[in-house]
Amino acid sequence: MSSPAILSLAGRRLLHAGTSSTGCAALASARLRSSIASSRCLSSSAARLNPGLKSKGINESSEKGAEGLHRADTATVKSVKHDEKSHSDVPVMTGDWVLFHPVYSTSELKSVEVLHRKPRNISDRLANIMVYVLRKGFDIVSRYKHKEIPAGSNMSLMELRKGGYVMDEHEWLNRILFLESVAGVPGMVAATIRHLRSLRLMRRDSGWIHTLLEEAENERMHLMTFMTLKNPSIFYRALILGAQGVFYNMFFLSYLISPPTCHRFVGYLEEEAVLTYTRCIEEIENGRIPEWENKPAPEIAKDYWRLKSDANLLDVIYAVRSDESTHRFVNHSLANLNDKTDVNPFAIREPDMHVKGLKYGFERDESEKYVKESHQLLESASEEQGSVSQSKS
């Protein structure tokens, strides 16, 4: 794996603001040696980090950043450079206007696969059935069509569209806009409930809230991106308003009853999103959506995903699909944890797309191992930073 592909996500995040830190450099160095990708930068007394999954009490000392990354945990800055073949050529971002989100290398964008986690218990089956019902209803509302084209067919694009084999760009946008307007609900609902529970019970959240808010905003940015391509009608907006109202309240009540089931539901929902965007990519690459083949990427997308100045809409959809794969991985992983006692294994760092794109999620023992690896990385970074400080003095 090339070094750009395994640069820490902390370094990427600081690149968004045009800065990095000595701590990030040390952590990136430790990251490169251990071949574990996507760390969030934390430089402080790593020995206090809980190496297991169990959440610490309100009066127990823990590593800075155990509840999520904070800028105060980083040291003075220096620039971070990426391989221009794999990353954006936009040199500086003019402000930290969004929450943390991944920036993908070319190899990461191509590494996403369509996956499905088979249900293993009643909770999983219920979540899977709910997604199936929602998917069928959503297909009807968005007039989604995907029939297999007969082998050896020489039908023209117009004939394929009239026959219901492929969709045009307007039909794809109807589906995507509706999908993204609803997809941002679960993360916000879950973060709100966990936030209120933390206040009510006066105990730590252990990093879940940050990840859930990041997911909600990421989905909202997908919507903002595709809104540049189409301005929905009043009727369409009313339909979204109704769907959002029903879905928000249903998910809110469901999350109060069983958070793991809800995370499993979102994991299955994101599997469908990955499938949808994979099919969209295939349609564009096979010349069945010619209107989008050479369409420039919206400026908001270039800024958000740090795309190159000549990026096109296909590049954007690849990035969106990778985001959905991340949500698939994170939610299936969270569904395997104890939501009351376990820490969020992704509060400090996340795997890169060579893991998230090829695996539907971590089992609980894998999450515990991942937390321990994070602890070791932080210890290595802390020791290396201490050595650098001593050599300078």
C-alpha positions in Angstrom: 0.0 0.0 0.0 1.4 3.4 -0.9 2.1 5.9 1.8 -0.7 8.3 0.7 -3.2 5.5 1.0 -2.2 5.0 4.6 -1.8 8.6 5.8 -3.6 9.2 9.0 -7.1 10.7 8.8 -5.9 13.1 11.4 -3.3 14.4 9.0 -6.0 14.6 6.3 -8.3 16.5 8.6 -5.6 19.0 9.4 -4.9 19.3 5.7 -8.5 20.6 5.3 -7.5 23.5 7.6 -4.2 23.9 5.8 -2.3 22.7 8.9 -0.8 19.7 10.7 1.0 19.0 13.9 4.1 17.5 15.3 1.9 14.9 17.1 0.3 14.0 13.8 3.6 13.6 12.1 4.8 11.2 14.9 1.5 9.3 14.8 1.7 9.1 11.0 5.2 7.7 11.3 4.1 5.1 13.8 1.1 4.4 11.5 3.3 3.8 8.4 5.5 1.3 10.3 2.5 -0.6 11.6 0.5 -0.6 8.3 -2.7 0.5 10.1 -4.5 3.3 8.4 -6.5 6.4 9.3 -5.5 7.7 12.7 -6.9 10.8 14.3 -4.2 12.9 15.8 -4.0 12.9 19.6 -0.8 13.8 21.4 -0.8 13.5 25.2 -0.3 11.0 27.9 -1.3 7.8 26.0 -0.8 5.6 29.1 -4.2 6.8 30.4 -6.1 5.5 27.4 -8.3 2.5 28.2 -6.8 -0.3 26.0 -10.1 -2.3 26.1 -13.7 -1.6 25.1 -15.1 -0.9 28.5 -16.1 2.8 29.0 -14.5 4.6 32.0 -16.5 6.3 34.8 -17.0 10.0 35.1 -14.3 10.4 37.8 -11.7 8.1 36.1 -8.8 9.6 34.3 -8.5 8.8 30.6 -6.7 9.8 27.5 -7.4 13.2 26.0 -9.7 12.7 23.1 -11.4 9.7 24.5 -14.6 11.5 23.8 -13.4 12.6 20.3 -10.6 14.7 18.7 -10.0 18.2 20.0 -7.8 20.8 18.3 -6.2 21.7 21.7 -4.7 18.2 21.7 -2.4 19.1 18.8 0.9 20.9 18.8 2.3 23.6 16.6 1.7 23.2 12.9 3.5 22.4 9.7 2.2 21.6 6.2 1.1 18.2 5.1 1.6 17.1 1.4 -0.2 14.4 -0.4 0.6 12.5 -3.6 -1.1 14.6 -6.2 -2.0 11.4 -8.1 -4.1 10.1 -5.2 -5.3 13.3 -3.5 -6.7 16.7 -4.2 -4.5 19.4 -5.8 -6.4 22.1 -3.8 -3.5 23.4 -1.6 -5.4 25.1 1.2 -8.9 25.1 2.7 -10.1 28.5 3.8 -11.7 27.3 7.0 -12.7 24.3 9.2 -16.4 24.5 8.2 -17.2 20.9 8.4 -16.8 18.0 10.9 -14.2 15.3 10.4 -14.6 13.2 7.2 -12.3 11.0 5.2 -10.5 12.1 2.0 -9.9 9.1 -0.2 -7.0 8.0 -2.4 -7.6 6.7 -5.9 -7.0 3.1 -4.7 -9.4 3.5 -1.8 -12.2 4.8 -4.1 -11.9 1.7 -6.2 -11.7 -0.8 -3.3 -15.4 -0.7 -2.3 -17.4 -3.9 -2.8 -21.2 -4.6 -2.5 -21.5 -6.7 0.6 -24.4 -8.1 2.7 -24.2 -9.3 6.3 -26.5 -12.3 6.8 -28.9 -11.8 9.8 -27.9 -14.0 12.8 -30.6 -13.4 15.3 -34.1 -12.0 15.7 -32.9 -8.4 16.0 -30.9 -8.7 12.8 -33.8 -10.3 11.0 -36.1 -7.5 12.1 -33.7 -4.8 10.9 -33.2 -6.6 7.6 -36.9 -7.0 7.0 -37.5 -3.3 7.8 -34.8 -2.2 5.3 -36.4 -4.6 2.7 -39.8 -3.0 3.2 -38.4 0.5 3.2 -36.4 -0.2 0.0 -39.4 -1.5 -1.8 -41.5 1.5 -0.8 -38.6 3.8 -1.8 -38.3 2.1 -5.2 -41.9 2.9 -5.8 -41.7 6.6 -4.7 -38.5 7.2 -6.7 -39.6 5.2 -9.7 -36.4 3.2 -9.5 -35.9 0.7 -12.3 -33.1 -1.8 -12.7 -33.9 -4.8 -15.0 -31.2 -7.0 -16.5 -30.5 -6.1 -20.1 -31.1 -9.2 -22.3 -27.9 -10.9 -23.4 -26.8 -9.8 -26.9 -29.3 -6.9 -27.0 -28.6 -4.2 -29.5 -31.2 -1.8 -28.2 -30.4 1.9 -28.3 -30.1 4.0 -25.1 -33.6 5.5 -25.8 -35.1 2.0 -26.2 -33.4 0.8 -23.0 -34.9 3.8 -21.1 -38.3 3.3 -22.5 -38.2 -0.4 -21.7 -37.4 0.3 -18.1 -33.9 -1.2 -18.2 -32.0 2.0 -17.3 -32.9 5.4 -15.8 -32.1 8.9 -17.2 -30.3 11.5 -15.1 -33.5 13.0 -13.8 -34.7 9.7 -12.4 -31.4 9.1 -10.8 -31.5 12.5 -9.1 -35.0 11.9 -7.8 -33.8 8.7 -6.2 -30.5 10.2 -4.8 -32.1 13.4 -3.4 -34.8 11.4 -1.6 -32.2 8.9 -0.3 -29.9 11.6 1.0 -32.7 13.7 2.6 -33.6 10.7 4.8 -30.2 9.2 5.3 -29.0 12.1 7.5 -31.7 11.3 10.1 -30.3 8.2 12.0 -27.0 9.7 12.9 -28.6 12.9 14.3 -31.3 11.0 16.2 -28.8 8.6 17.7 -26.4 11.4 18.7 -29.3 13.4 20.2 -30.4 10.5 22.3 -26.9 9.7 23.5 -26.2 13.3 24.3 -29.4 13.6 26.4 -28.6 10.3 28.1 -25.1 11.5 29.0 -26.6 14.6 30.5 -29.4 12.8 32.2 -27.2 10.0 33.7 -24.2 12.4 34.2 -21.8 10.0 32.7 -19.4 9.9 29.7 -20.5 9.0 26.2 -17.1 7.4 25.3 -16.9 8.9 21.8 -20.1 7.7 20.2 -21.7 11.2 19.7 -18.9 12.6 17.6 -19.0 9.7 15.1 -22.8 9.8 14.8 -22.8 13.6 14.2 -20.1 13.2 11.6 -22.2 10.6 9.8 -25.3 12.9 9.9 -23.4 15.8 8.5 -21.7 13.7 5.9 -25.1 12.6 4.6 -26.3 16.2 4.6 -23.3 17.2 2.5 -24.2 14.5 0.0 -27.6 16.2 -0.3 -26.1 19.7 -0.7 -23.9 18.3 -3.4 -26.6 16.8 -5.5 -28.9 19.8 -4.9 -26.5 21.8 -7.2 -27.8 19.5 -10.0 -31.5 19.8 -9.4 -33.9 22.0 -7.5 -36.8 19.8 -6.4 -40.4 20.9 -6.9 -42.7 22.0 -4.1 -44.5 18.6 -4.3 -41.2 16.8 -4.0 -40.2 18.9 -1.0 -43.5 18.2 0.7 -43.0 14.5 0.1 -39.6 14.7 1.7 -41.0 16.7 4.6 -43.6 14.0 5.3 -41.1 11.2 5.0 -38.6 12.9 7.3 -41.2 13.6 9.9 -42.4 10.0 10.0 -38.9 8.4 9.8 -37.4 10.7 12.5 -40.0 9.9 15.1 -40.1 6.2 14.3 -36.3 6.0 14.5 -36.2 8.0 17.7 -38.7 5.7 19.4 -36.9 2.6 18.1 -33.5 3.9 19.3 -34.9 4.3 22.8 -35.9 0.7 22.7 -32.9 -1.0 21.0 -29.9 0.9 19.9 -28.1 -2.2 18.5 -31.1 -3.0 16.3 -31.2 0.5 15.0 -27.5 0.5 14.1 -28.0 -2.8 12.4 -30.9 -1.3 10.5 -28.6 1.6 9.3 -25.9 -0.9 8.4 -28.3 -2.8 6.1 -29.6 0.6 4.8 -26.1 1.6 3.9 -25.6 -1.7 2.1 -28.4 -0.7 -0.2 -26.9 2.8 -0.6 -23.6 1.2 -1.7 -25.5 -1.0 -4.1 -27.3 2.0 -5.6 -24.2 4.1 -6.1 -22.3 1.1 -7.5 -25.0 0.6 -10.1 -25.0 4.4 -10.9 -21.2 4.2 -11.4 -21.6 1.2 -13.7 -24.3 3.0 -15.7 -22.0 6.1 -16.2 -19.0 4.0 -17.1 -21.0 2.0 -19.6 -22.3 5.1 -21.3 -25.9 4.8 -20.2 -26.0 8.3 -18.5 -24.2 10.3 -21.2 -25.4 13.6 -19.6 -23.0 12.9 -16.6 -20.0 11.5 -18.4 -18.1 14.7 -18.7 -20.1 16.9 -16.2 -17.8 18.9 -14.0 -17.9 18.2 -10.2 -19.8 20.8 -8.2 -17.5 23.3 -6.4 -18.9 22.3 -3.0 -17.9 18.7 -3.8 -14.4 19.7 -4.8 -14.0 21.5 -1.5 -15.5 18.9 0.7 -13.7 15.8 -0.7 -10.5 17.8 -1.7 -11.0 16.7 -5.4 -8.8 17.9 -8.2 -9.8 21.0 -10.1 -10.7 19.0 -13.2 -12.8 16.4 -11.2 -16.1 15.3 -12.8 -19.3 14.0 -11.4 -18.2 10.4 -11.6 -15.4 11.3 -9.2 -18.0 12.7 -6.8 -20.1 9.6 -6.9 -17.1 7.4 -6.2 -16.4 9.5 -3.1 -20.1 9.4 -2.0 -20.1 5.6 -2.4 -17.0 5.4 -0.2 -18.7 7.5 2.4 -21.7 5.1 2.4 -19.3 2.2 2.7 -17.9 3.9 5.8 -21.3 4.2 7.3 -22.1 0.6 6.5 -18.9 -0.5 8.3 -19.3 1.8 11.3 -22.9 1.0 12.0 -22.5 -2.8 11.6 -19.6 -2.5 14.0 -21.5 -0.4 16.6 -24.4 -2.9 16.4 -22.0 -5.6 17.7 -21.1 -3.5 20.8 -22.8 -2.9 24.2 -24.1 0.6 23.7 -24.2 1.2 27.5 -20.7 0.1 28.5 -18.4 -0.1 25.4 -16.4 2.8 23.9 -16.6 3.8 20.3 -13.6 2.1 18.7 -13.6 4.8 16.0 -13.4 7.8 18.3 -9.6 8.1 17.7 -9.0 6.6 14.3 -10.8 4.6 11.6 -9.5 1.9 9.2 -9.0 3.0 5.6 -11.2 1.9 2.6 -9.1 -1.2 2.0 -10.8 -2.4 5.2 -14.1 -0.6 5.3 -14.7 -1.2 1.6 -14.1 -5.0 1.8 -15.6 -5.8 5.2 -19.1 -5.1 6.5 -17.9 -4.4 10.0 -15.9 -5.4 13.1 -17.1 -8.1 15.4 -16.9 -7.2 19.1 -13.5 -8.9 19.6 -12.1 -7.2 16.6 -13.2 -3.8 17.9 -11.5 -4.6 21.2 -8.3 -5.5 19.3 -8.6 -2.3 17.3 -8.9 -0.2 20.4 -5.7 -1.9 21.8 -3.9 -1.2 18.6 -4.9 2.5 18.9 -3.5 2.5 22.4 -0.2 1.1 21.1 -0.1 3.7 18.3 -0.6 6.5 20.8 2.1 5.2 23.1 4.5 5.0 20.1 3.6 8.5 19.0 4.0 9.9 22.5 7.4 8.2 22.9 8.6 9.4 19.5 7.4 13.0 20.2 9.2 12.9 23.6 12.4 11.8 21.8 12.1 14.6 19.3 11.6 17.1 22.0 14.6 15.9 24.0 16.8 16.0 20.9 15.8 19.6 20.1 16.5 20.7 23.7 
